[in-house]
Amino acid sequence: MPLPPLYGHEAVRSRLAGAIASGRLPQSLLLEGPQGVGKQRLALWLAQALLCEQEGGSGAPCGTCRPCLLVVGLGHPDVHWFVPVEPSKKSGDADKQVELVEEALAEEVNRRRTESLYEPPSGLAAHGIAAVRLLLRRLALTPAMAGMKVFIVGDAERLIPQVGSDQAANALLKALEEPPHDTQFVLTAQDPEALLPTVLS
């Protein structure tokens, strides 16, 4: 089941489409606003626009080509949507933790595929260090279908710094500051002041 159409945000969409058409879209963006206004849906619209096969250079997605349909069906292999999750089990092994987060993310995306109006994440859900490691692994992959990858980090204020995990956190910061040439980052947040200062900068 595809996501419902995006309503509103005309001025922002127009600016983003113009930036895409002119080749001036920054590789890392932060979309901020109150809960429930459609920030993550707007981020998915932007992913459509970036991956759309339509010719014409308007910067807006056509909504009918295969990549556009795959994005709204939450099935495009080059769109990586990270949302805060609670892994179902705990493990001391770092690789196992990444696998658990990957499973939890897949379950959440499947839920959103069938129930497009979803609740905000629970109070315990977060982007922990295992989620950062998973993101970094996917960042190293070559795009599977398109010429680029799009990473959406919803509720980015839930990125949790952890003692002893500076290496992964620093790698994420470096990726945000200097994304690979084939990568677009879109972070969403209700309160940008709640973001880690290093991420916000």
SEKENU-480956 format. One record per residue (C-alpha): x, y, z; residue in three letters. Coordinates in nm, 2 decimals. Layout:
// residues N
+--------+--------+--------+-----+
:      x :      y :      z : res :
+--------+--------+--------+-----+
:      X :      Y :      Z : Ala :
...
+--------+--------+--------+-----+
//
This chain:
// residues 201
+--------+--------+--------+-----+
:      x :      y :      z : res :
+--------+--------+--------+-----+
:   0.00 :   0.00 :   0.00 : Met :
:   0.16 :   0.33 :  -0.10 : Pro :
:   0.19 :   0.62 :   0.13 : Leu :
:  -0.09 :   0.88 :   0.12 : Pro :
:  -0.02 :   1.19 :  -0.10 : Pro :
:   0.18 :   1.47 :   0.06 : Leu :
:  -0.04 :   1.77 :   0.14 : Tyr :
:   0.08 :   2.12 :   0.21 : Gly :
:   0.44 :   2.24 :   0.23 : His :
:   0.41 :   2.40 :  -0.12 : Glu :
:   0.66 :   2.67 :  -0.05 : Ala :
:   0.92 :   2.43 :   0.09 : Val :
:   0.86 :   2.18 :  -0.20 : Arg :
:   0.90 :   2.46 :  -0.45 : Ser :
:   1.23 :   2.57 :  -0.30 : Arg :
:   1.36 :   2.21 :  -0.28 : Leu :
:   1.26 :   2.14 :  -0.64 : Ala :
:   1.43 :   2.46 :  -0.75 : Gly :
:   1.75 :   2.36 :  -0.56 : Ala :
:   1.74 :   2.02 :  -0.73 : Ile :
:   1.68 :   2.16 :  -1.08 : Ala :
:   1.97 :   2.41 :  -1.03 : Ser :
:   2.20 :   2.15 :  -0.88 : Gly :
:   2.23 :   2.35 :  -0.55 : Arg :
:   2.06 :   2.12 :  -0.31 : Leu :
:   2.29 :   2.08 :   0.00 : Pro :
:   2.38 :   1.71 :   0.07 : Gln :
:   2.26 :   1.73 :   0.43 : Ser :
:   1.93 :   1.89 :   0.53 : Leu :
:   1.74 :   1.93 :   0.85 : Leu :
:   1.36 :   1.96 :   0.83 : Leu :
:   1.21 :   2.09 :   1.15 : Glu :
:   0.86 :   2.15 :   1.27 : Gly :
:   0.59 :   2.03 :   1.52 : Pro :
:   0.50 :   1.66 :   1.55 : Gln :
:   0.26 :   1.54 :   1.29 : Gly :
:   0.31 :   1.81 :   1.02 : Val :
:   0.46 :   1.56 :   0.77 : Gly :
:   0.83 :   1.62 :   0.79 : Lys :
:   0.92 :   1.26 :   0.72 : Gln :
:   0.66 :   1.24 :   0.44 : Arg :
:   0.82 :   1.55 :   0.30 : Leu :
:   1.16 :   1.38 :   0.32 : Ala :
:   1.02 :   1.09 :   0.13 : Leu :
:   0.88 :   1.33 :  -0.13 : Trp :
:   1.24 :   1.47 :  -0.16 : Leu :
:   1.37 :   1.12 :  -0.21 : Ala :
:   1.12 :   1.08 :  -0.49 : Gln :
:   1.23 :   1.40 :  -0.65 : Ala :
:   1.60 :   1.30 :  -0.63 : Leu :
:   1.54 :   0.95 :  -0.78 : Leu :
:   1.27 :   1.04 :  -1.03 : Cys :
:   1.34 :   0.93 :  -1.39 : Glu :
:   1.13 :   1.21 :  -1.54 : Gln :
:   1.30 :   1.43 :  -1.80 : Glu :
:   1.24 :   1.80 :  -1.80 : Gly :
:   1.44 :   1.93 :  -1.51 : Gly :
:   1.16 :   2.08 :  -1.29 : Ser :
:   1.31 :   1.91 :  -0.98 : Gly :
:   0.97 :   1.78 :  -0.87 : Ala :
:   0.89 :   1.41 :  -0.88 : Pro :
:   0.65 :   1.29 :  -1.15 : Cys :
:   0.49 :   1.04 :  -0.91 : Gly :
:   0.44 :   0.78 :  -1.19 : Thr :
:   0.78 :   0.65 :  -1.29 : Cys :
:   0.91 :   0.33 :  -1.13 : Arg :
:   1.14 :   0.49 :  -0.88 : Pro :
:   0.87 :   0.73 :  -0.76 : Cys :
:   0.63 :   0.44 :  -0.71 : Leu :
:   0.89 :   0.24 :  -0.53 : Leu :
:   0.96 :   0.53 :  -0.29 : Val :
:   0.60 :   0.58 :  -0.19 : Val :
:   0.56 :   0.21 :  -0.16 : Gly :
:   0.86 :   0.21 :   0.08 : Leu :
:   1.04 :  -0.04 :  -0.14 : Gly :
:   1.32 :   0.16 :  -0.31 : His :
:   1.65 :  -0.01 :  -0.23 : Pro :
:   1.84 :   0.32 :  -0.23 : Asp :
:   1.61 :   0.50 :   0.02 : Val :
:   1.71 :   0.42 :   0.38 : His :
:   1.46 :   0.54 :   0.63 : Trp :
:   1.58 :   0.53 :   0.99 : Phe :
:   1.33 :   0.59 :   1.27 : Val :
:   1.38 :   0.54 :   1.64 : Pro :
:   1.32 :   0.18 :   1.74 : Val :
:   1.34 :  -0.05 :   2.04 : Glu :
:   1.52 :  -0.37 :   1.95 : Pro :
:   1.32 :  -0.66 :   2.06 : Ser :
:   1.61 :  -0.84 :   2.23 : Lys :
:   1.94 :  -0.73 :   2.39 : Lys :
:   2.28 :  -0.87 :   2.30 : Ser :
:   2.63 :  -0.79 :   2.41 : Gly :
:   2.76 :  -0.87 :   2.06 : Asp :
:   2.79 :  -0.55 :   1.84 : Ala :
:   2.71 :  -0.73 :   1.52 : Asp :
:   2.41 :  -0.90 :   1.67 : Lys :
:   2.29 :  -0.56 :   1.80 : Gln :
:   2.31 :  -0.42 :   1.44 : Val :
:   2.11 :  -0.72 :   1.32 : Glu :
:   1.84 :  -0.67 :   1.58 : Leu :
:   1.81 :  -0.30 :   1.49 : Val :
:   1.79 :  -0.39 :   1.12 : Glu :
:   1.50 :  -0.63 :   1.20 : Glu :
:   1.32 :  -0.38 :   1.42 : Ala :
:   1.36 :  -0.11 :   1.14 : Leu :
:   1.22 :  -0.35 :   0.88 : Ala :
:   0.92 :  -0.43 :   1.10 : Glu :
:   0.85 :  -0.06 :   1.15 : Glu :
:   0.87 :   0.02 :   0.78 : Val :
:   0.64 :  -0.28 :   0.71 : Asn :
:   0.40 :  -0.14 :   0.96 : Arg :
:   0.41 :   0.20 :   0.80 : Arg :
:   0.36 :   0.04 :   0.46 : Arg :
:   0.03 :  -0.10 :   0.58 : Thr :
:  -0.07 :   0.17 :   0.83 : Glu :
:   0.04 :   0.49 :   0.67 : Ser :
:  -0.09 :   0.70 :   0.96 : Leu :
:   0.14 :   0.59 :   1.25 : Tyr :
:   0.19 :   0.69 :   1.61 : Glu :
:   0.50 :   0.88 :   1.73 : Pro :
:   0.78 :   0.66 :   1.86 : Pro :
:   0.75 :   0.53 :   2.21 : Ser :
:   0.95 :   0.70 :   2.49 : Gly :
:   1.21 :   0.43 :   2.49 : Leu :
:   1.27 :   0.42 :   2.11 : Ala :
:   1.60 :   0.58 :   2.00 : Ala :
:   1.87 :   0.59 :   1.74 : His :
:   2.13 :   0.40 :   1.94 : Gly :
:   2.48 :   0.31 :   1.85 : Ile :
:   2.37 :  -0.01 :   1.67 : Ala :
:   2.15 :   0.21 :   1.44 : Ala :
:   2.45 :   0.44 :   1.37 : Val :
:   2.66 :   0.13 :   1.28 : Arg :
:   2.39 :   0.00 :   1.05 : Leu :
:   2.36 :   0.34 :   0.88 : Leu :
:   2.74 :   0.35 :   0.83 : Leu :
:   2.74 :   0.00 :   0.68 : Arg :
:   2.46 :   0.11 :   0.43 : Arg :
:   2.65 :   0.43 :   0.36 : Leu :
:   2.94 :   0.22 :   0.23 : Ala :
:   2.72 :   0.04 :  -0.02 : Leu :
:   2.70 :   0.13 :  -0.39 : Thr :
:   2.35 :   0.24 :  -0.50 : Pro :
:   2.15 :  -0.06 :  -0.61 : Ala :
:   1.92 :   0.10 :  -0.86 : Met :
:   1.96 :   0.47 :  -0.88 : Ala :
:   2.27 :   0.69 :  -0.92 : Gly :
:   2.25 :   0.79 :  -0.55 : Met :
:   2.13 :   0.69 :  -0.20 : Lys :
:   1.90 :   0.89 :   0.02 : Val :
:   1.92 :   0.85 :   0.40 : Phe :
:   1.62 :   0.98 :   0.60 : Ile :
:   1.68 :   1.00 :   0.98 : Val :
:   1.34 :   1.07 :   1.14 : Gly :
:   1.32 :   1.22 :   1.49 : Asp :
:   1.69 :   1.29 :   1.48 : Ala :
:   1.68 :   1.44 :   1.82 : Glu :
:   1.67 :   1.08 :   1.95 : Arg :
:   2.03 :   1.01 :   1.84 : Leu :
:   2.18 :   0.88 :   2.16 : Ile :
:   2.54 :   0.94 :   2.24 : Pro :
:   2.69 :   0.65 :   2.43 : Gln :
:   3.00 :   0.63 :   2.64 : Val :
:   3.27 :   0.43 :   2.46 : Gly :
:   3.11 :   0.47 :   2.12 : Ser :
:   3.29 :   0.79 :   2.01 : Asp :
:   3.42 :   0.62 :   1.70 : Gln :
:   3.08 :   0.55 :   1.55 : Ala :
:   2.94 :   0.89 :   1.66 : Ala :
:   3.24 :   1.07 :   1.50 : Asn :
:   3.20 :   0.86 :   1.18 : Ala :
:   2.83 :   0.97 :   1.16 : Leu :
:   2.93 :   1.33 :   1.22 : Leu :
:   3.19 :   1.30 :   0.94 : Lys :
:   2.93 :   1.15 :   0.71 : Ala :
:   2.69 :   1.43 :   0.78 : Leu :
:   2.96 :   1.70 :   0.73 : Glu :
:   3.11 :   1.54 :   0.42 : Glu :
:   2.86 :   1.29 :   0.27 : Pro :
:   2.99 :   1.06 :  -0.01 : Pro :
:   2.92 :   1.21 :  -0.35 : His :
:   2.63 :   0.97 :  -0.42 : Asp :
:   2.45 :   1.03 :  -0.09 : Thr :
:   2.18 :   1.27 :   0.04 : Gln :
:   2.10 :   1.30 :   0.41 : Phe :
:   1.76 :   1.44 :   0.53 : Val :
:   1.72 :   1.47 :   0.91 : Leu :
:   1.39 :   1.56 :   1.07 : Thr :
:   1.33 :   1.70 :   1.42 : Ala :
:   1.06 :   1.86 :   1.63 : Gln :
:   1.31 :   2.07 :   1.82 : Asp :
:   1.64 :   2.14 :   1.66 : Pro :
:   1.78 :   2.26 :   1.99 : Glu :
:   1.73 :   1.90 :   2.12 : Ala :
:   1.98 :   1.77 :   1.86 : Leu :
:   2.34 :   1.70 :   1.96 : Leu :
:   2.52 :   2.03 :   1.91 : Pro :
:   2.77 :   1.87 :   1.69 : Thr :
:   2.50 :   1.73 :   1.46 : Val :
:   2.32 :   2.07 :   1.46 : Leu :
:   2.63 :   2.26 :   1.36 : Ser :
+--------+--------+--------+-----+
//
